[in-house]
Every structure is written in structure tokens, then in C-alpha cells.
């Protein structure tokens, strides 16, 4: 009985540790790893073992921006089981990362991690967090390279909670500044974001152009909040850099 009481406060209870095959994965690719379970000093029941993919997202609270941990995908590794005292178990897993996963690119990109939730009876809720870097997939790389070819440089990639992306509940904005001497010098910045497609299973590229206030007319437009223009480009995922460059050039000029 004393051992069970100690396990109830986390002493001598089962331990859960997730080992990722790599701490870097590609959006749309497969994340592989193994969950290690080490039984404690008493037998314990595990109700479920779940992996959460979470990132640091921005939320507005009372006109202030705060950063919170936002889980945007989950997968159950196993259901109920009993972990005997001293027992060791290894549970391999493979998880396909969504194309709309938050990407670890640019400055101010969100921190992302894999959190392991193990609901174990007679124990504190054991949580294991492992950092994860998610790299762009081919469709993202093509869009980024097209922006760079047009003379833009990525300045930030903040992640915000958003209803526009019901798939993950968050939206990552990739902010680009025109380089000195660029023919897009009339823009303060350009932003792109990836959204679920409105036509098929692919993605849409949302483009926002923010014009620079260079005179009285444009300044008044900026003050009125009408200096921003939005465009939506459907993507099949097979577009070349050159093709995307032409489409982006047409909406940003």
C-alpha cells in the first residue's frame, strides 16, 4: 500500500520517454521514433499514450500579444494496458506531418516540440517534451525560392492562432522585405501564408502586399488601413519556382 501511495505522488512510478529518430523532419514527411516505458515499483494501469505536436503561437489578449503553447496535431500511440513493476516496453511509431505544420524558418519562427502524454493510474500525469525542427516541403521551398528570386528576403515567420486554418487552428505568416534597389521598393513588405485549398486536396497560397506610404494619397490610404491587398493562388504542389515567380510577380508589382 505504501508503494502505491508513493507512486500516486510520482515517486517510484512508471517513466515514459520518447526518442525521436531525428529532431528534424520535413512538412509532409514522416516523423519516426520510439516510446520507451519503464515500469515503476508497482503495477500501474495506462489508459492511453498520446503524442501531441505543439508550437509556440501568438494570441491577442486585451490588445496584447502573448505566446502560448498550442497543440495542432495528436496521435494515439496505444490504448489501455497494464505496466507491470519493472517492466520495459518499446513502442515504435510513424507519424506523417501535415503540410500545414509550423515551419522552423526565418527569424522569430515558432518553437515546436513533441509532447508525450501518458495517462497512468496512481501517478502524476507524466509529460515528456522533445524539441522538433520542421523544415519546408517542396511546395514551401518553391514559394520561398520564388520570393527570393523576385528580390525579397524573409524577415520573420510568426505563428498566430487563426480560424482561417481549421486544420491546425493556427496560421504562420512568412514576412518578406524587398532588398535595397529592388523593383518592389514601393512595398513595405509582402507576406505569404499557406492555407487548405478551396478547390482540391492541395494548398492555397495567400499573398498580402503592403504598400509603402510615399505621398499624401498613399499615407491616407495607410492610415485608413486600405494599403493592404490580399490575393489567393491555388497550388497543385507541382508548380516550378519559375511558374510561382511569374504568379507572385503579377500580384506584387
Secondary structure, 3 states (H helix, E strand, C coil): CHHHHHHHCCCCCCEEEEEECCCEEECCCEEEEEEEEECCCCCEEEEEEEEEEEEEEEEEECCEEEEEEEEEEEEEEECCEEECCCCEEEEEEEEECCCCCCCCCCCCCCCEEEEEEEEECCCCCEEEEEECEEECCHHHHHHHHHHHHCCEEEEECCEEECCCCCCCCEEECEEEEECCCCCCCCEEEEEEEEEECCCCCCEEEEEEEEECCCCHHHHHHHHCCCCEEEEEEEECCCCCHHHHHHHHHHHHC
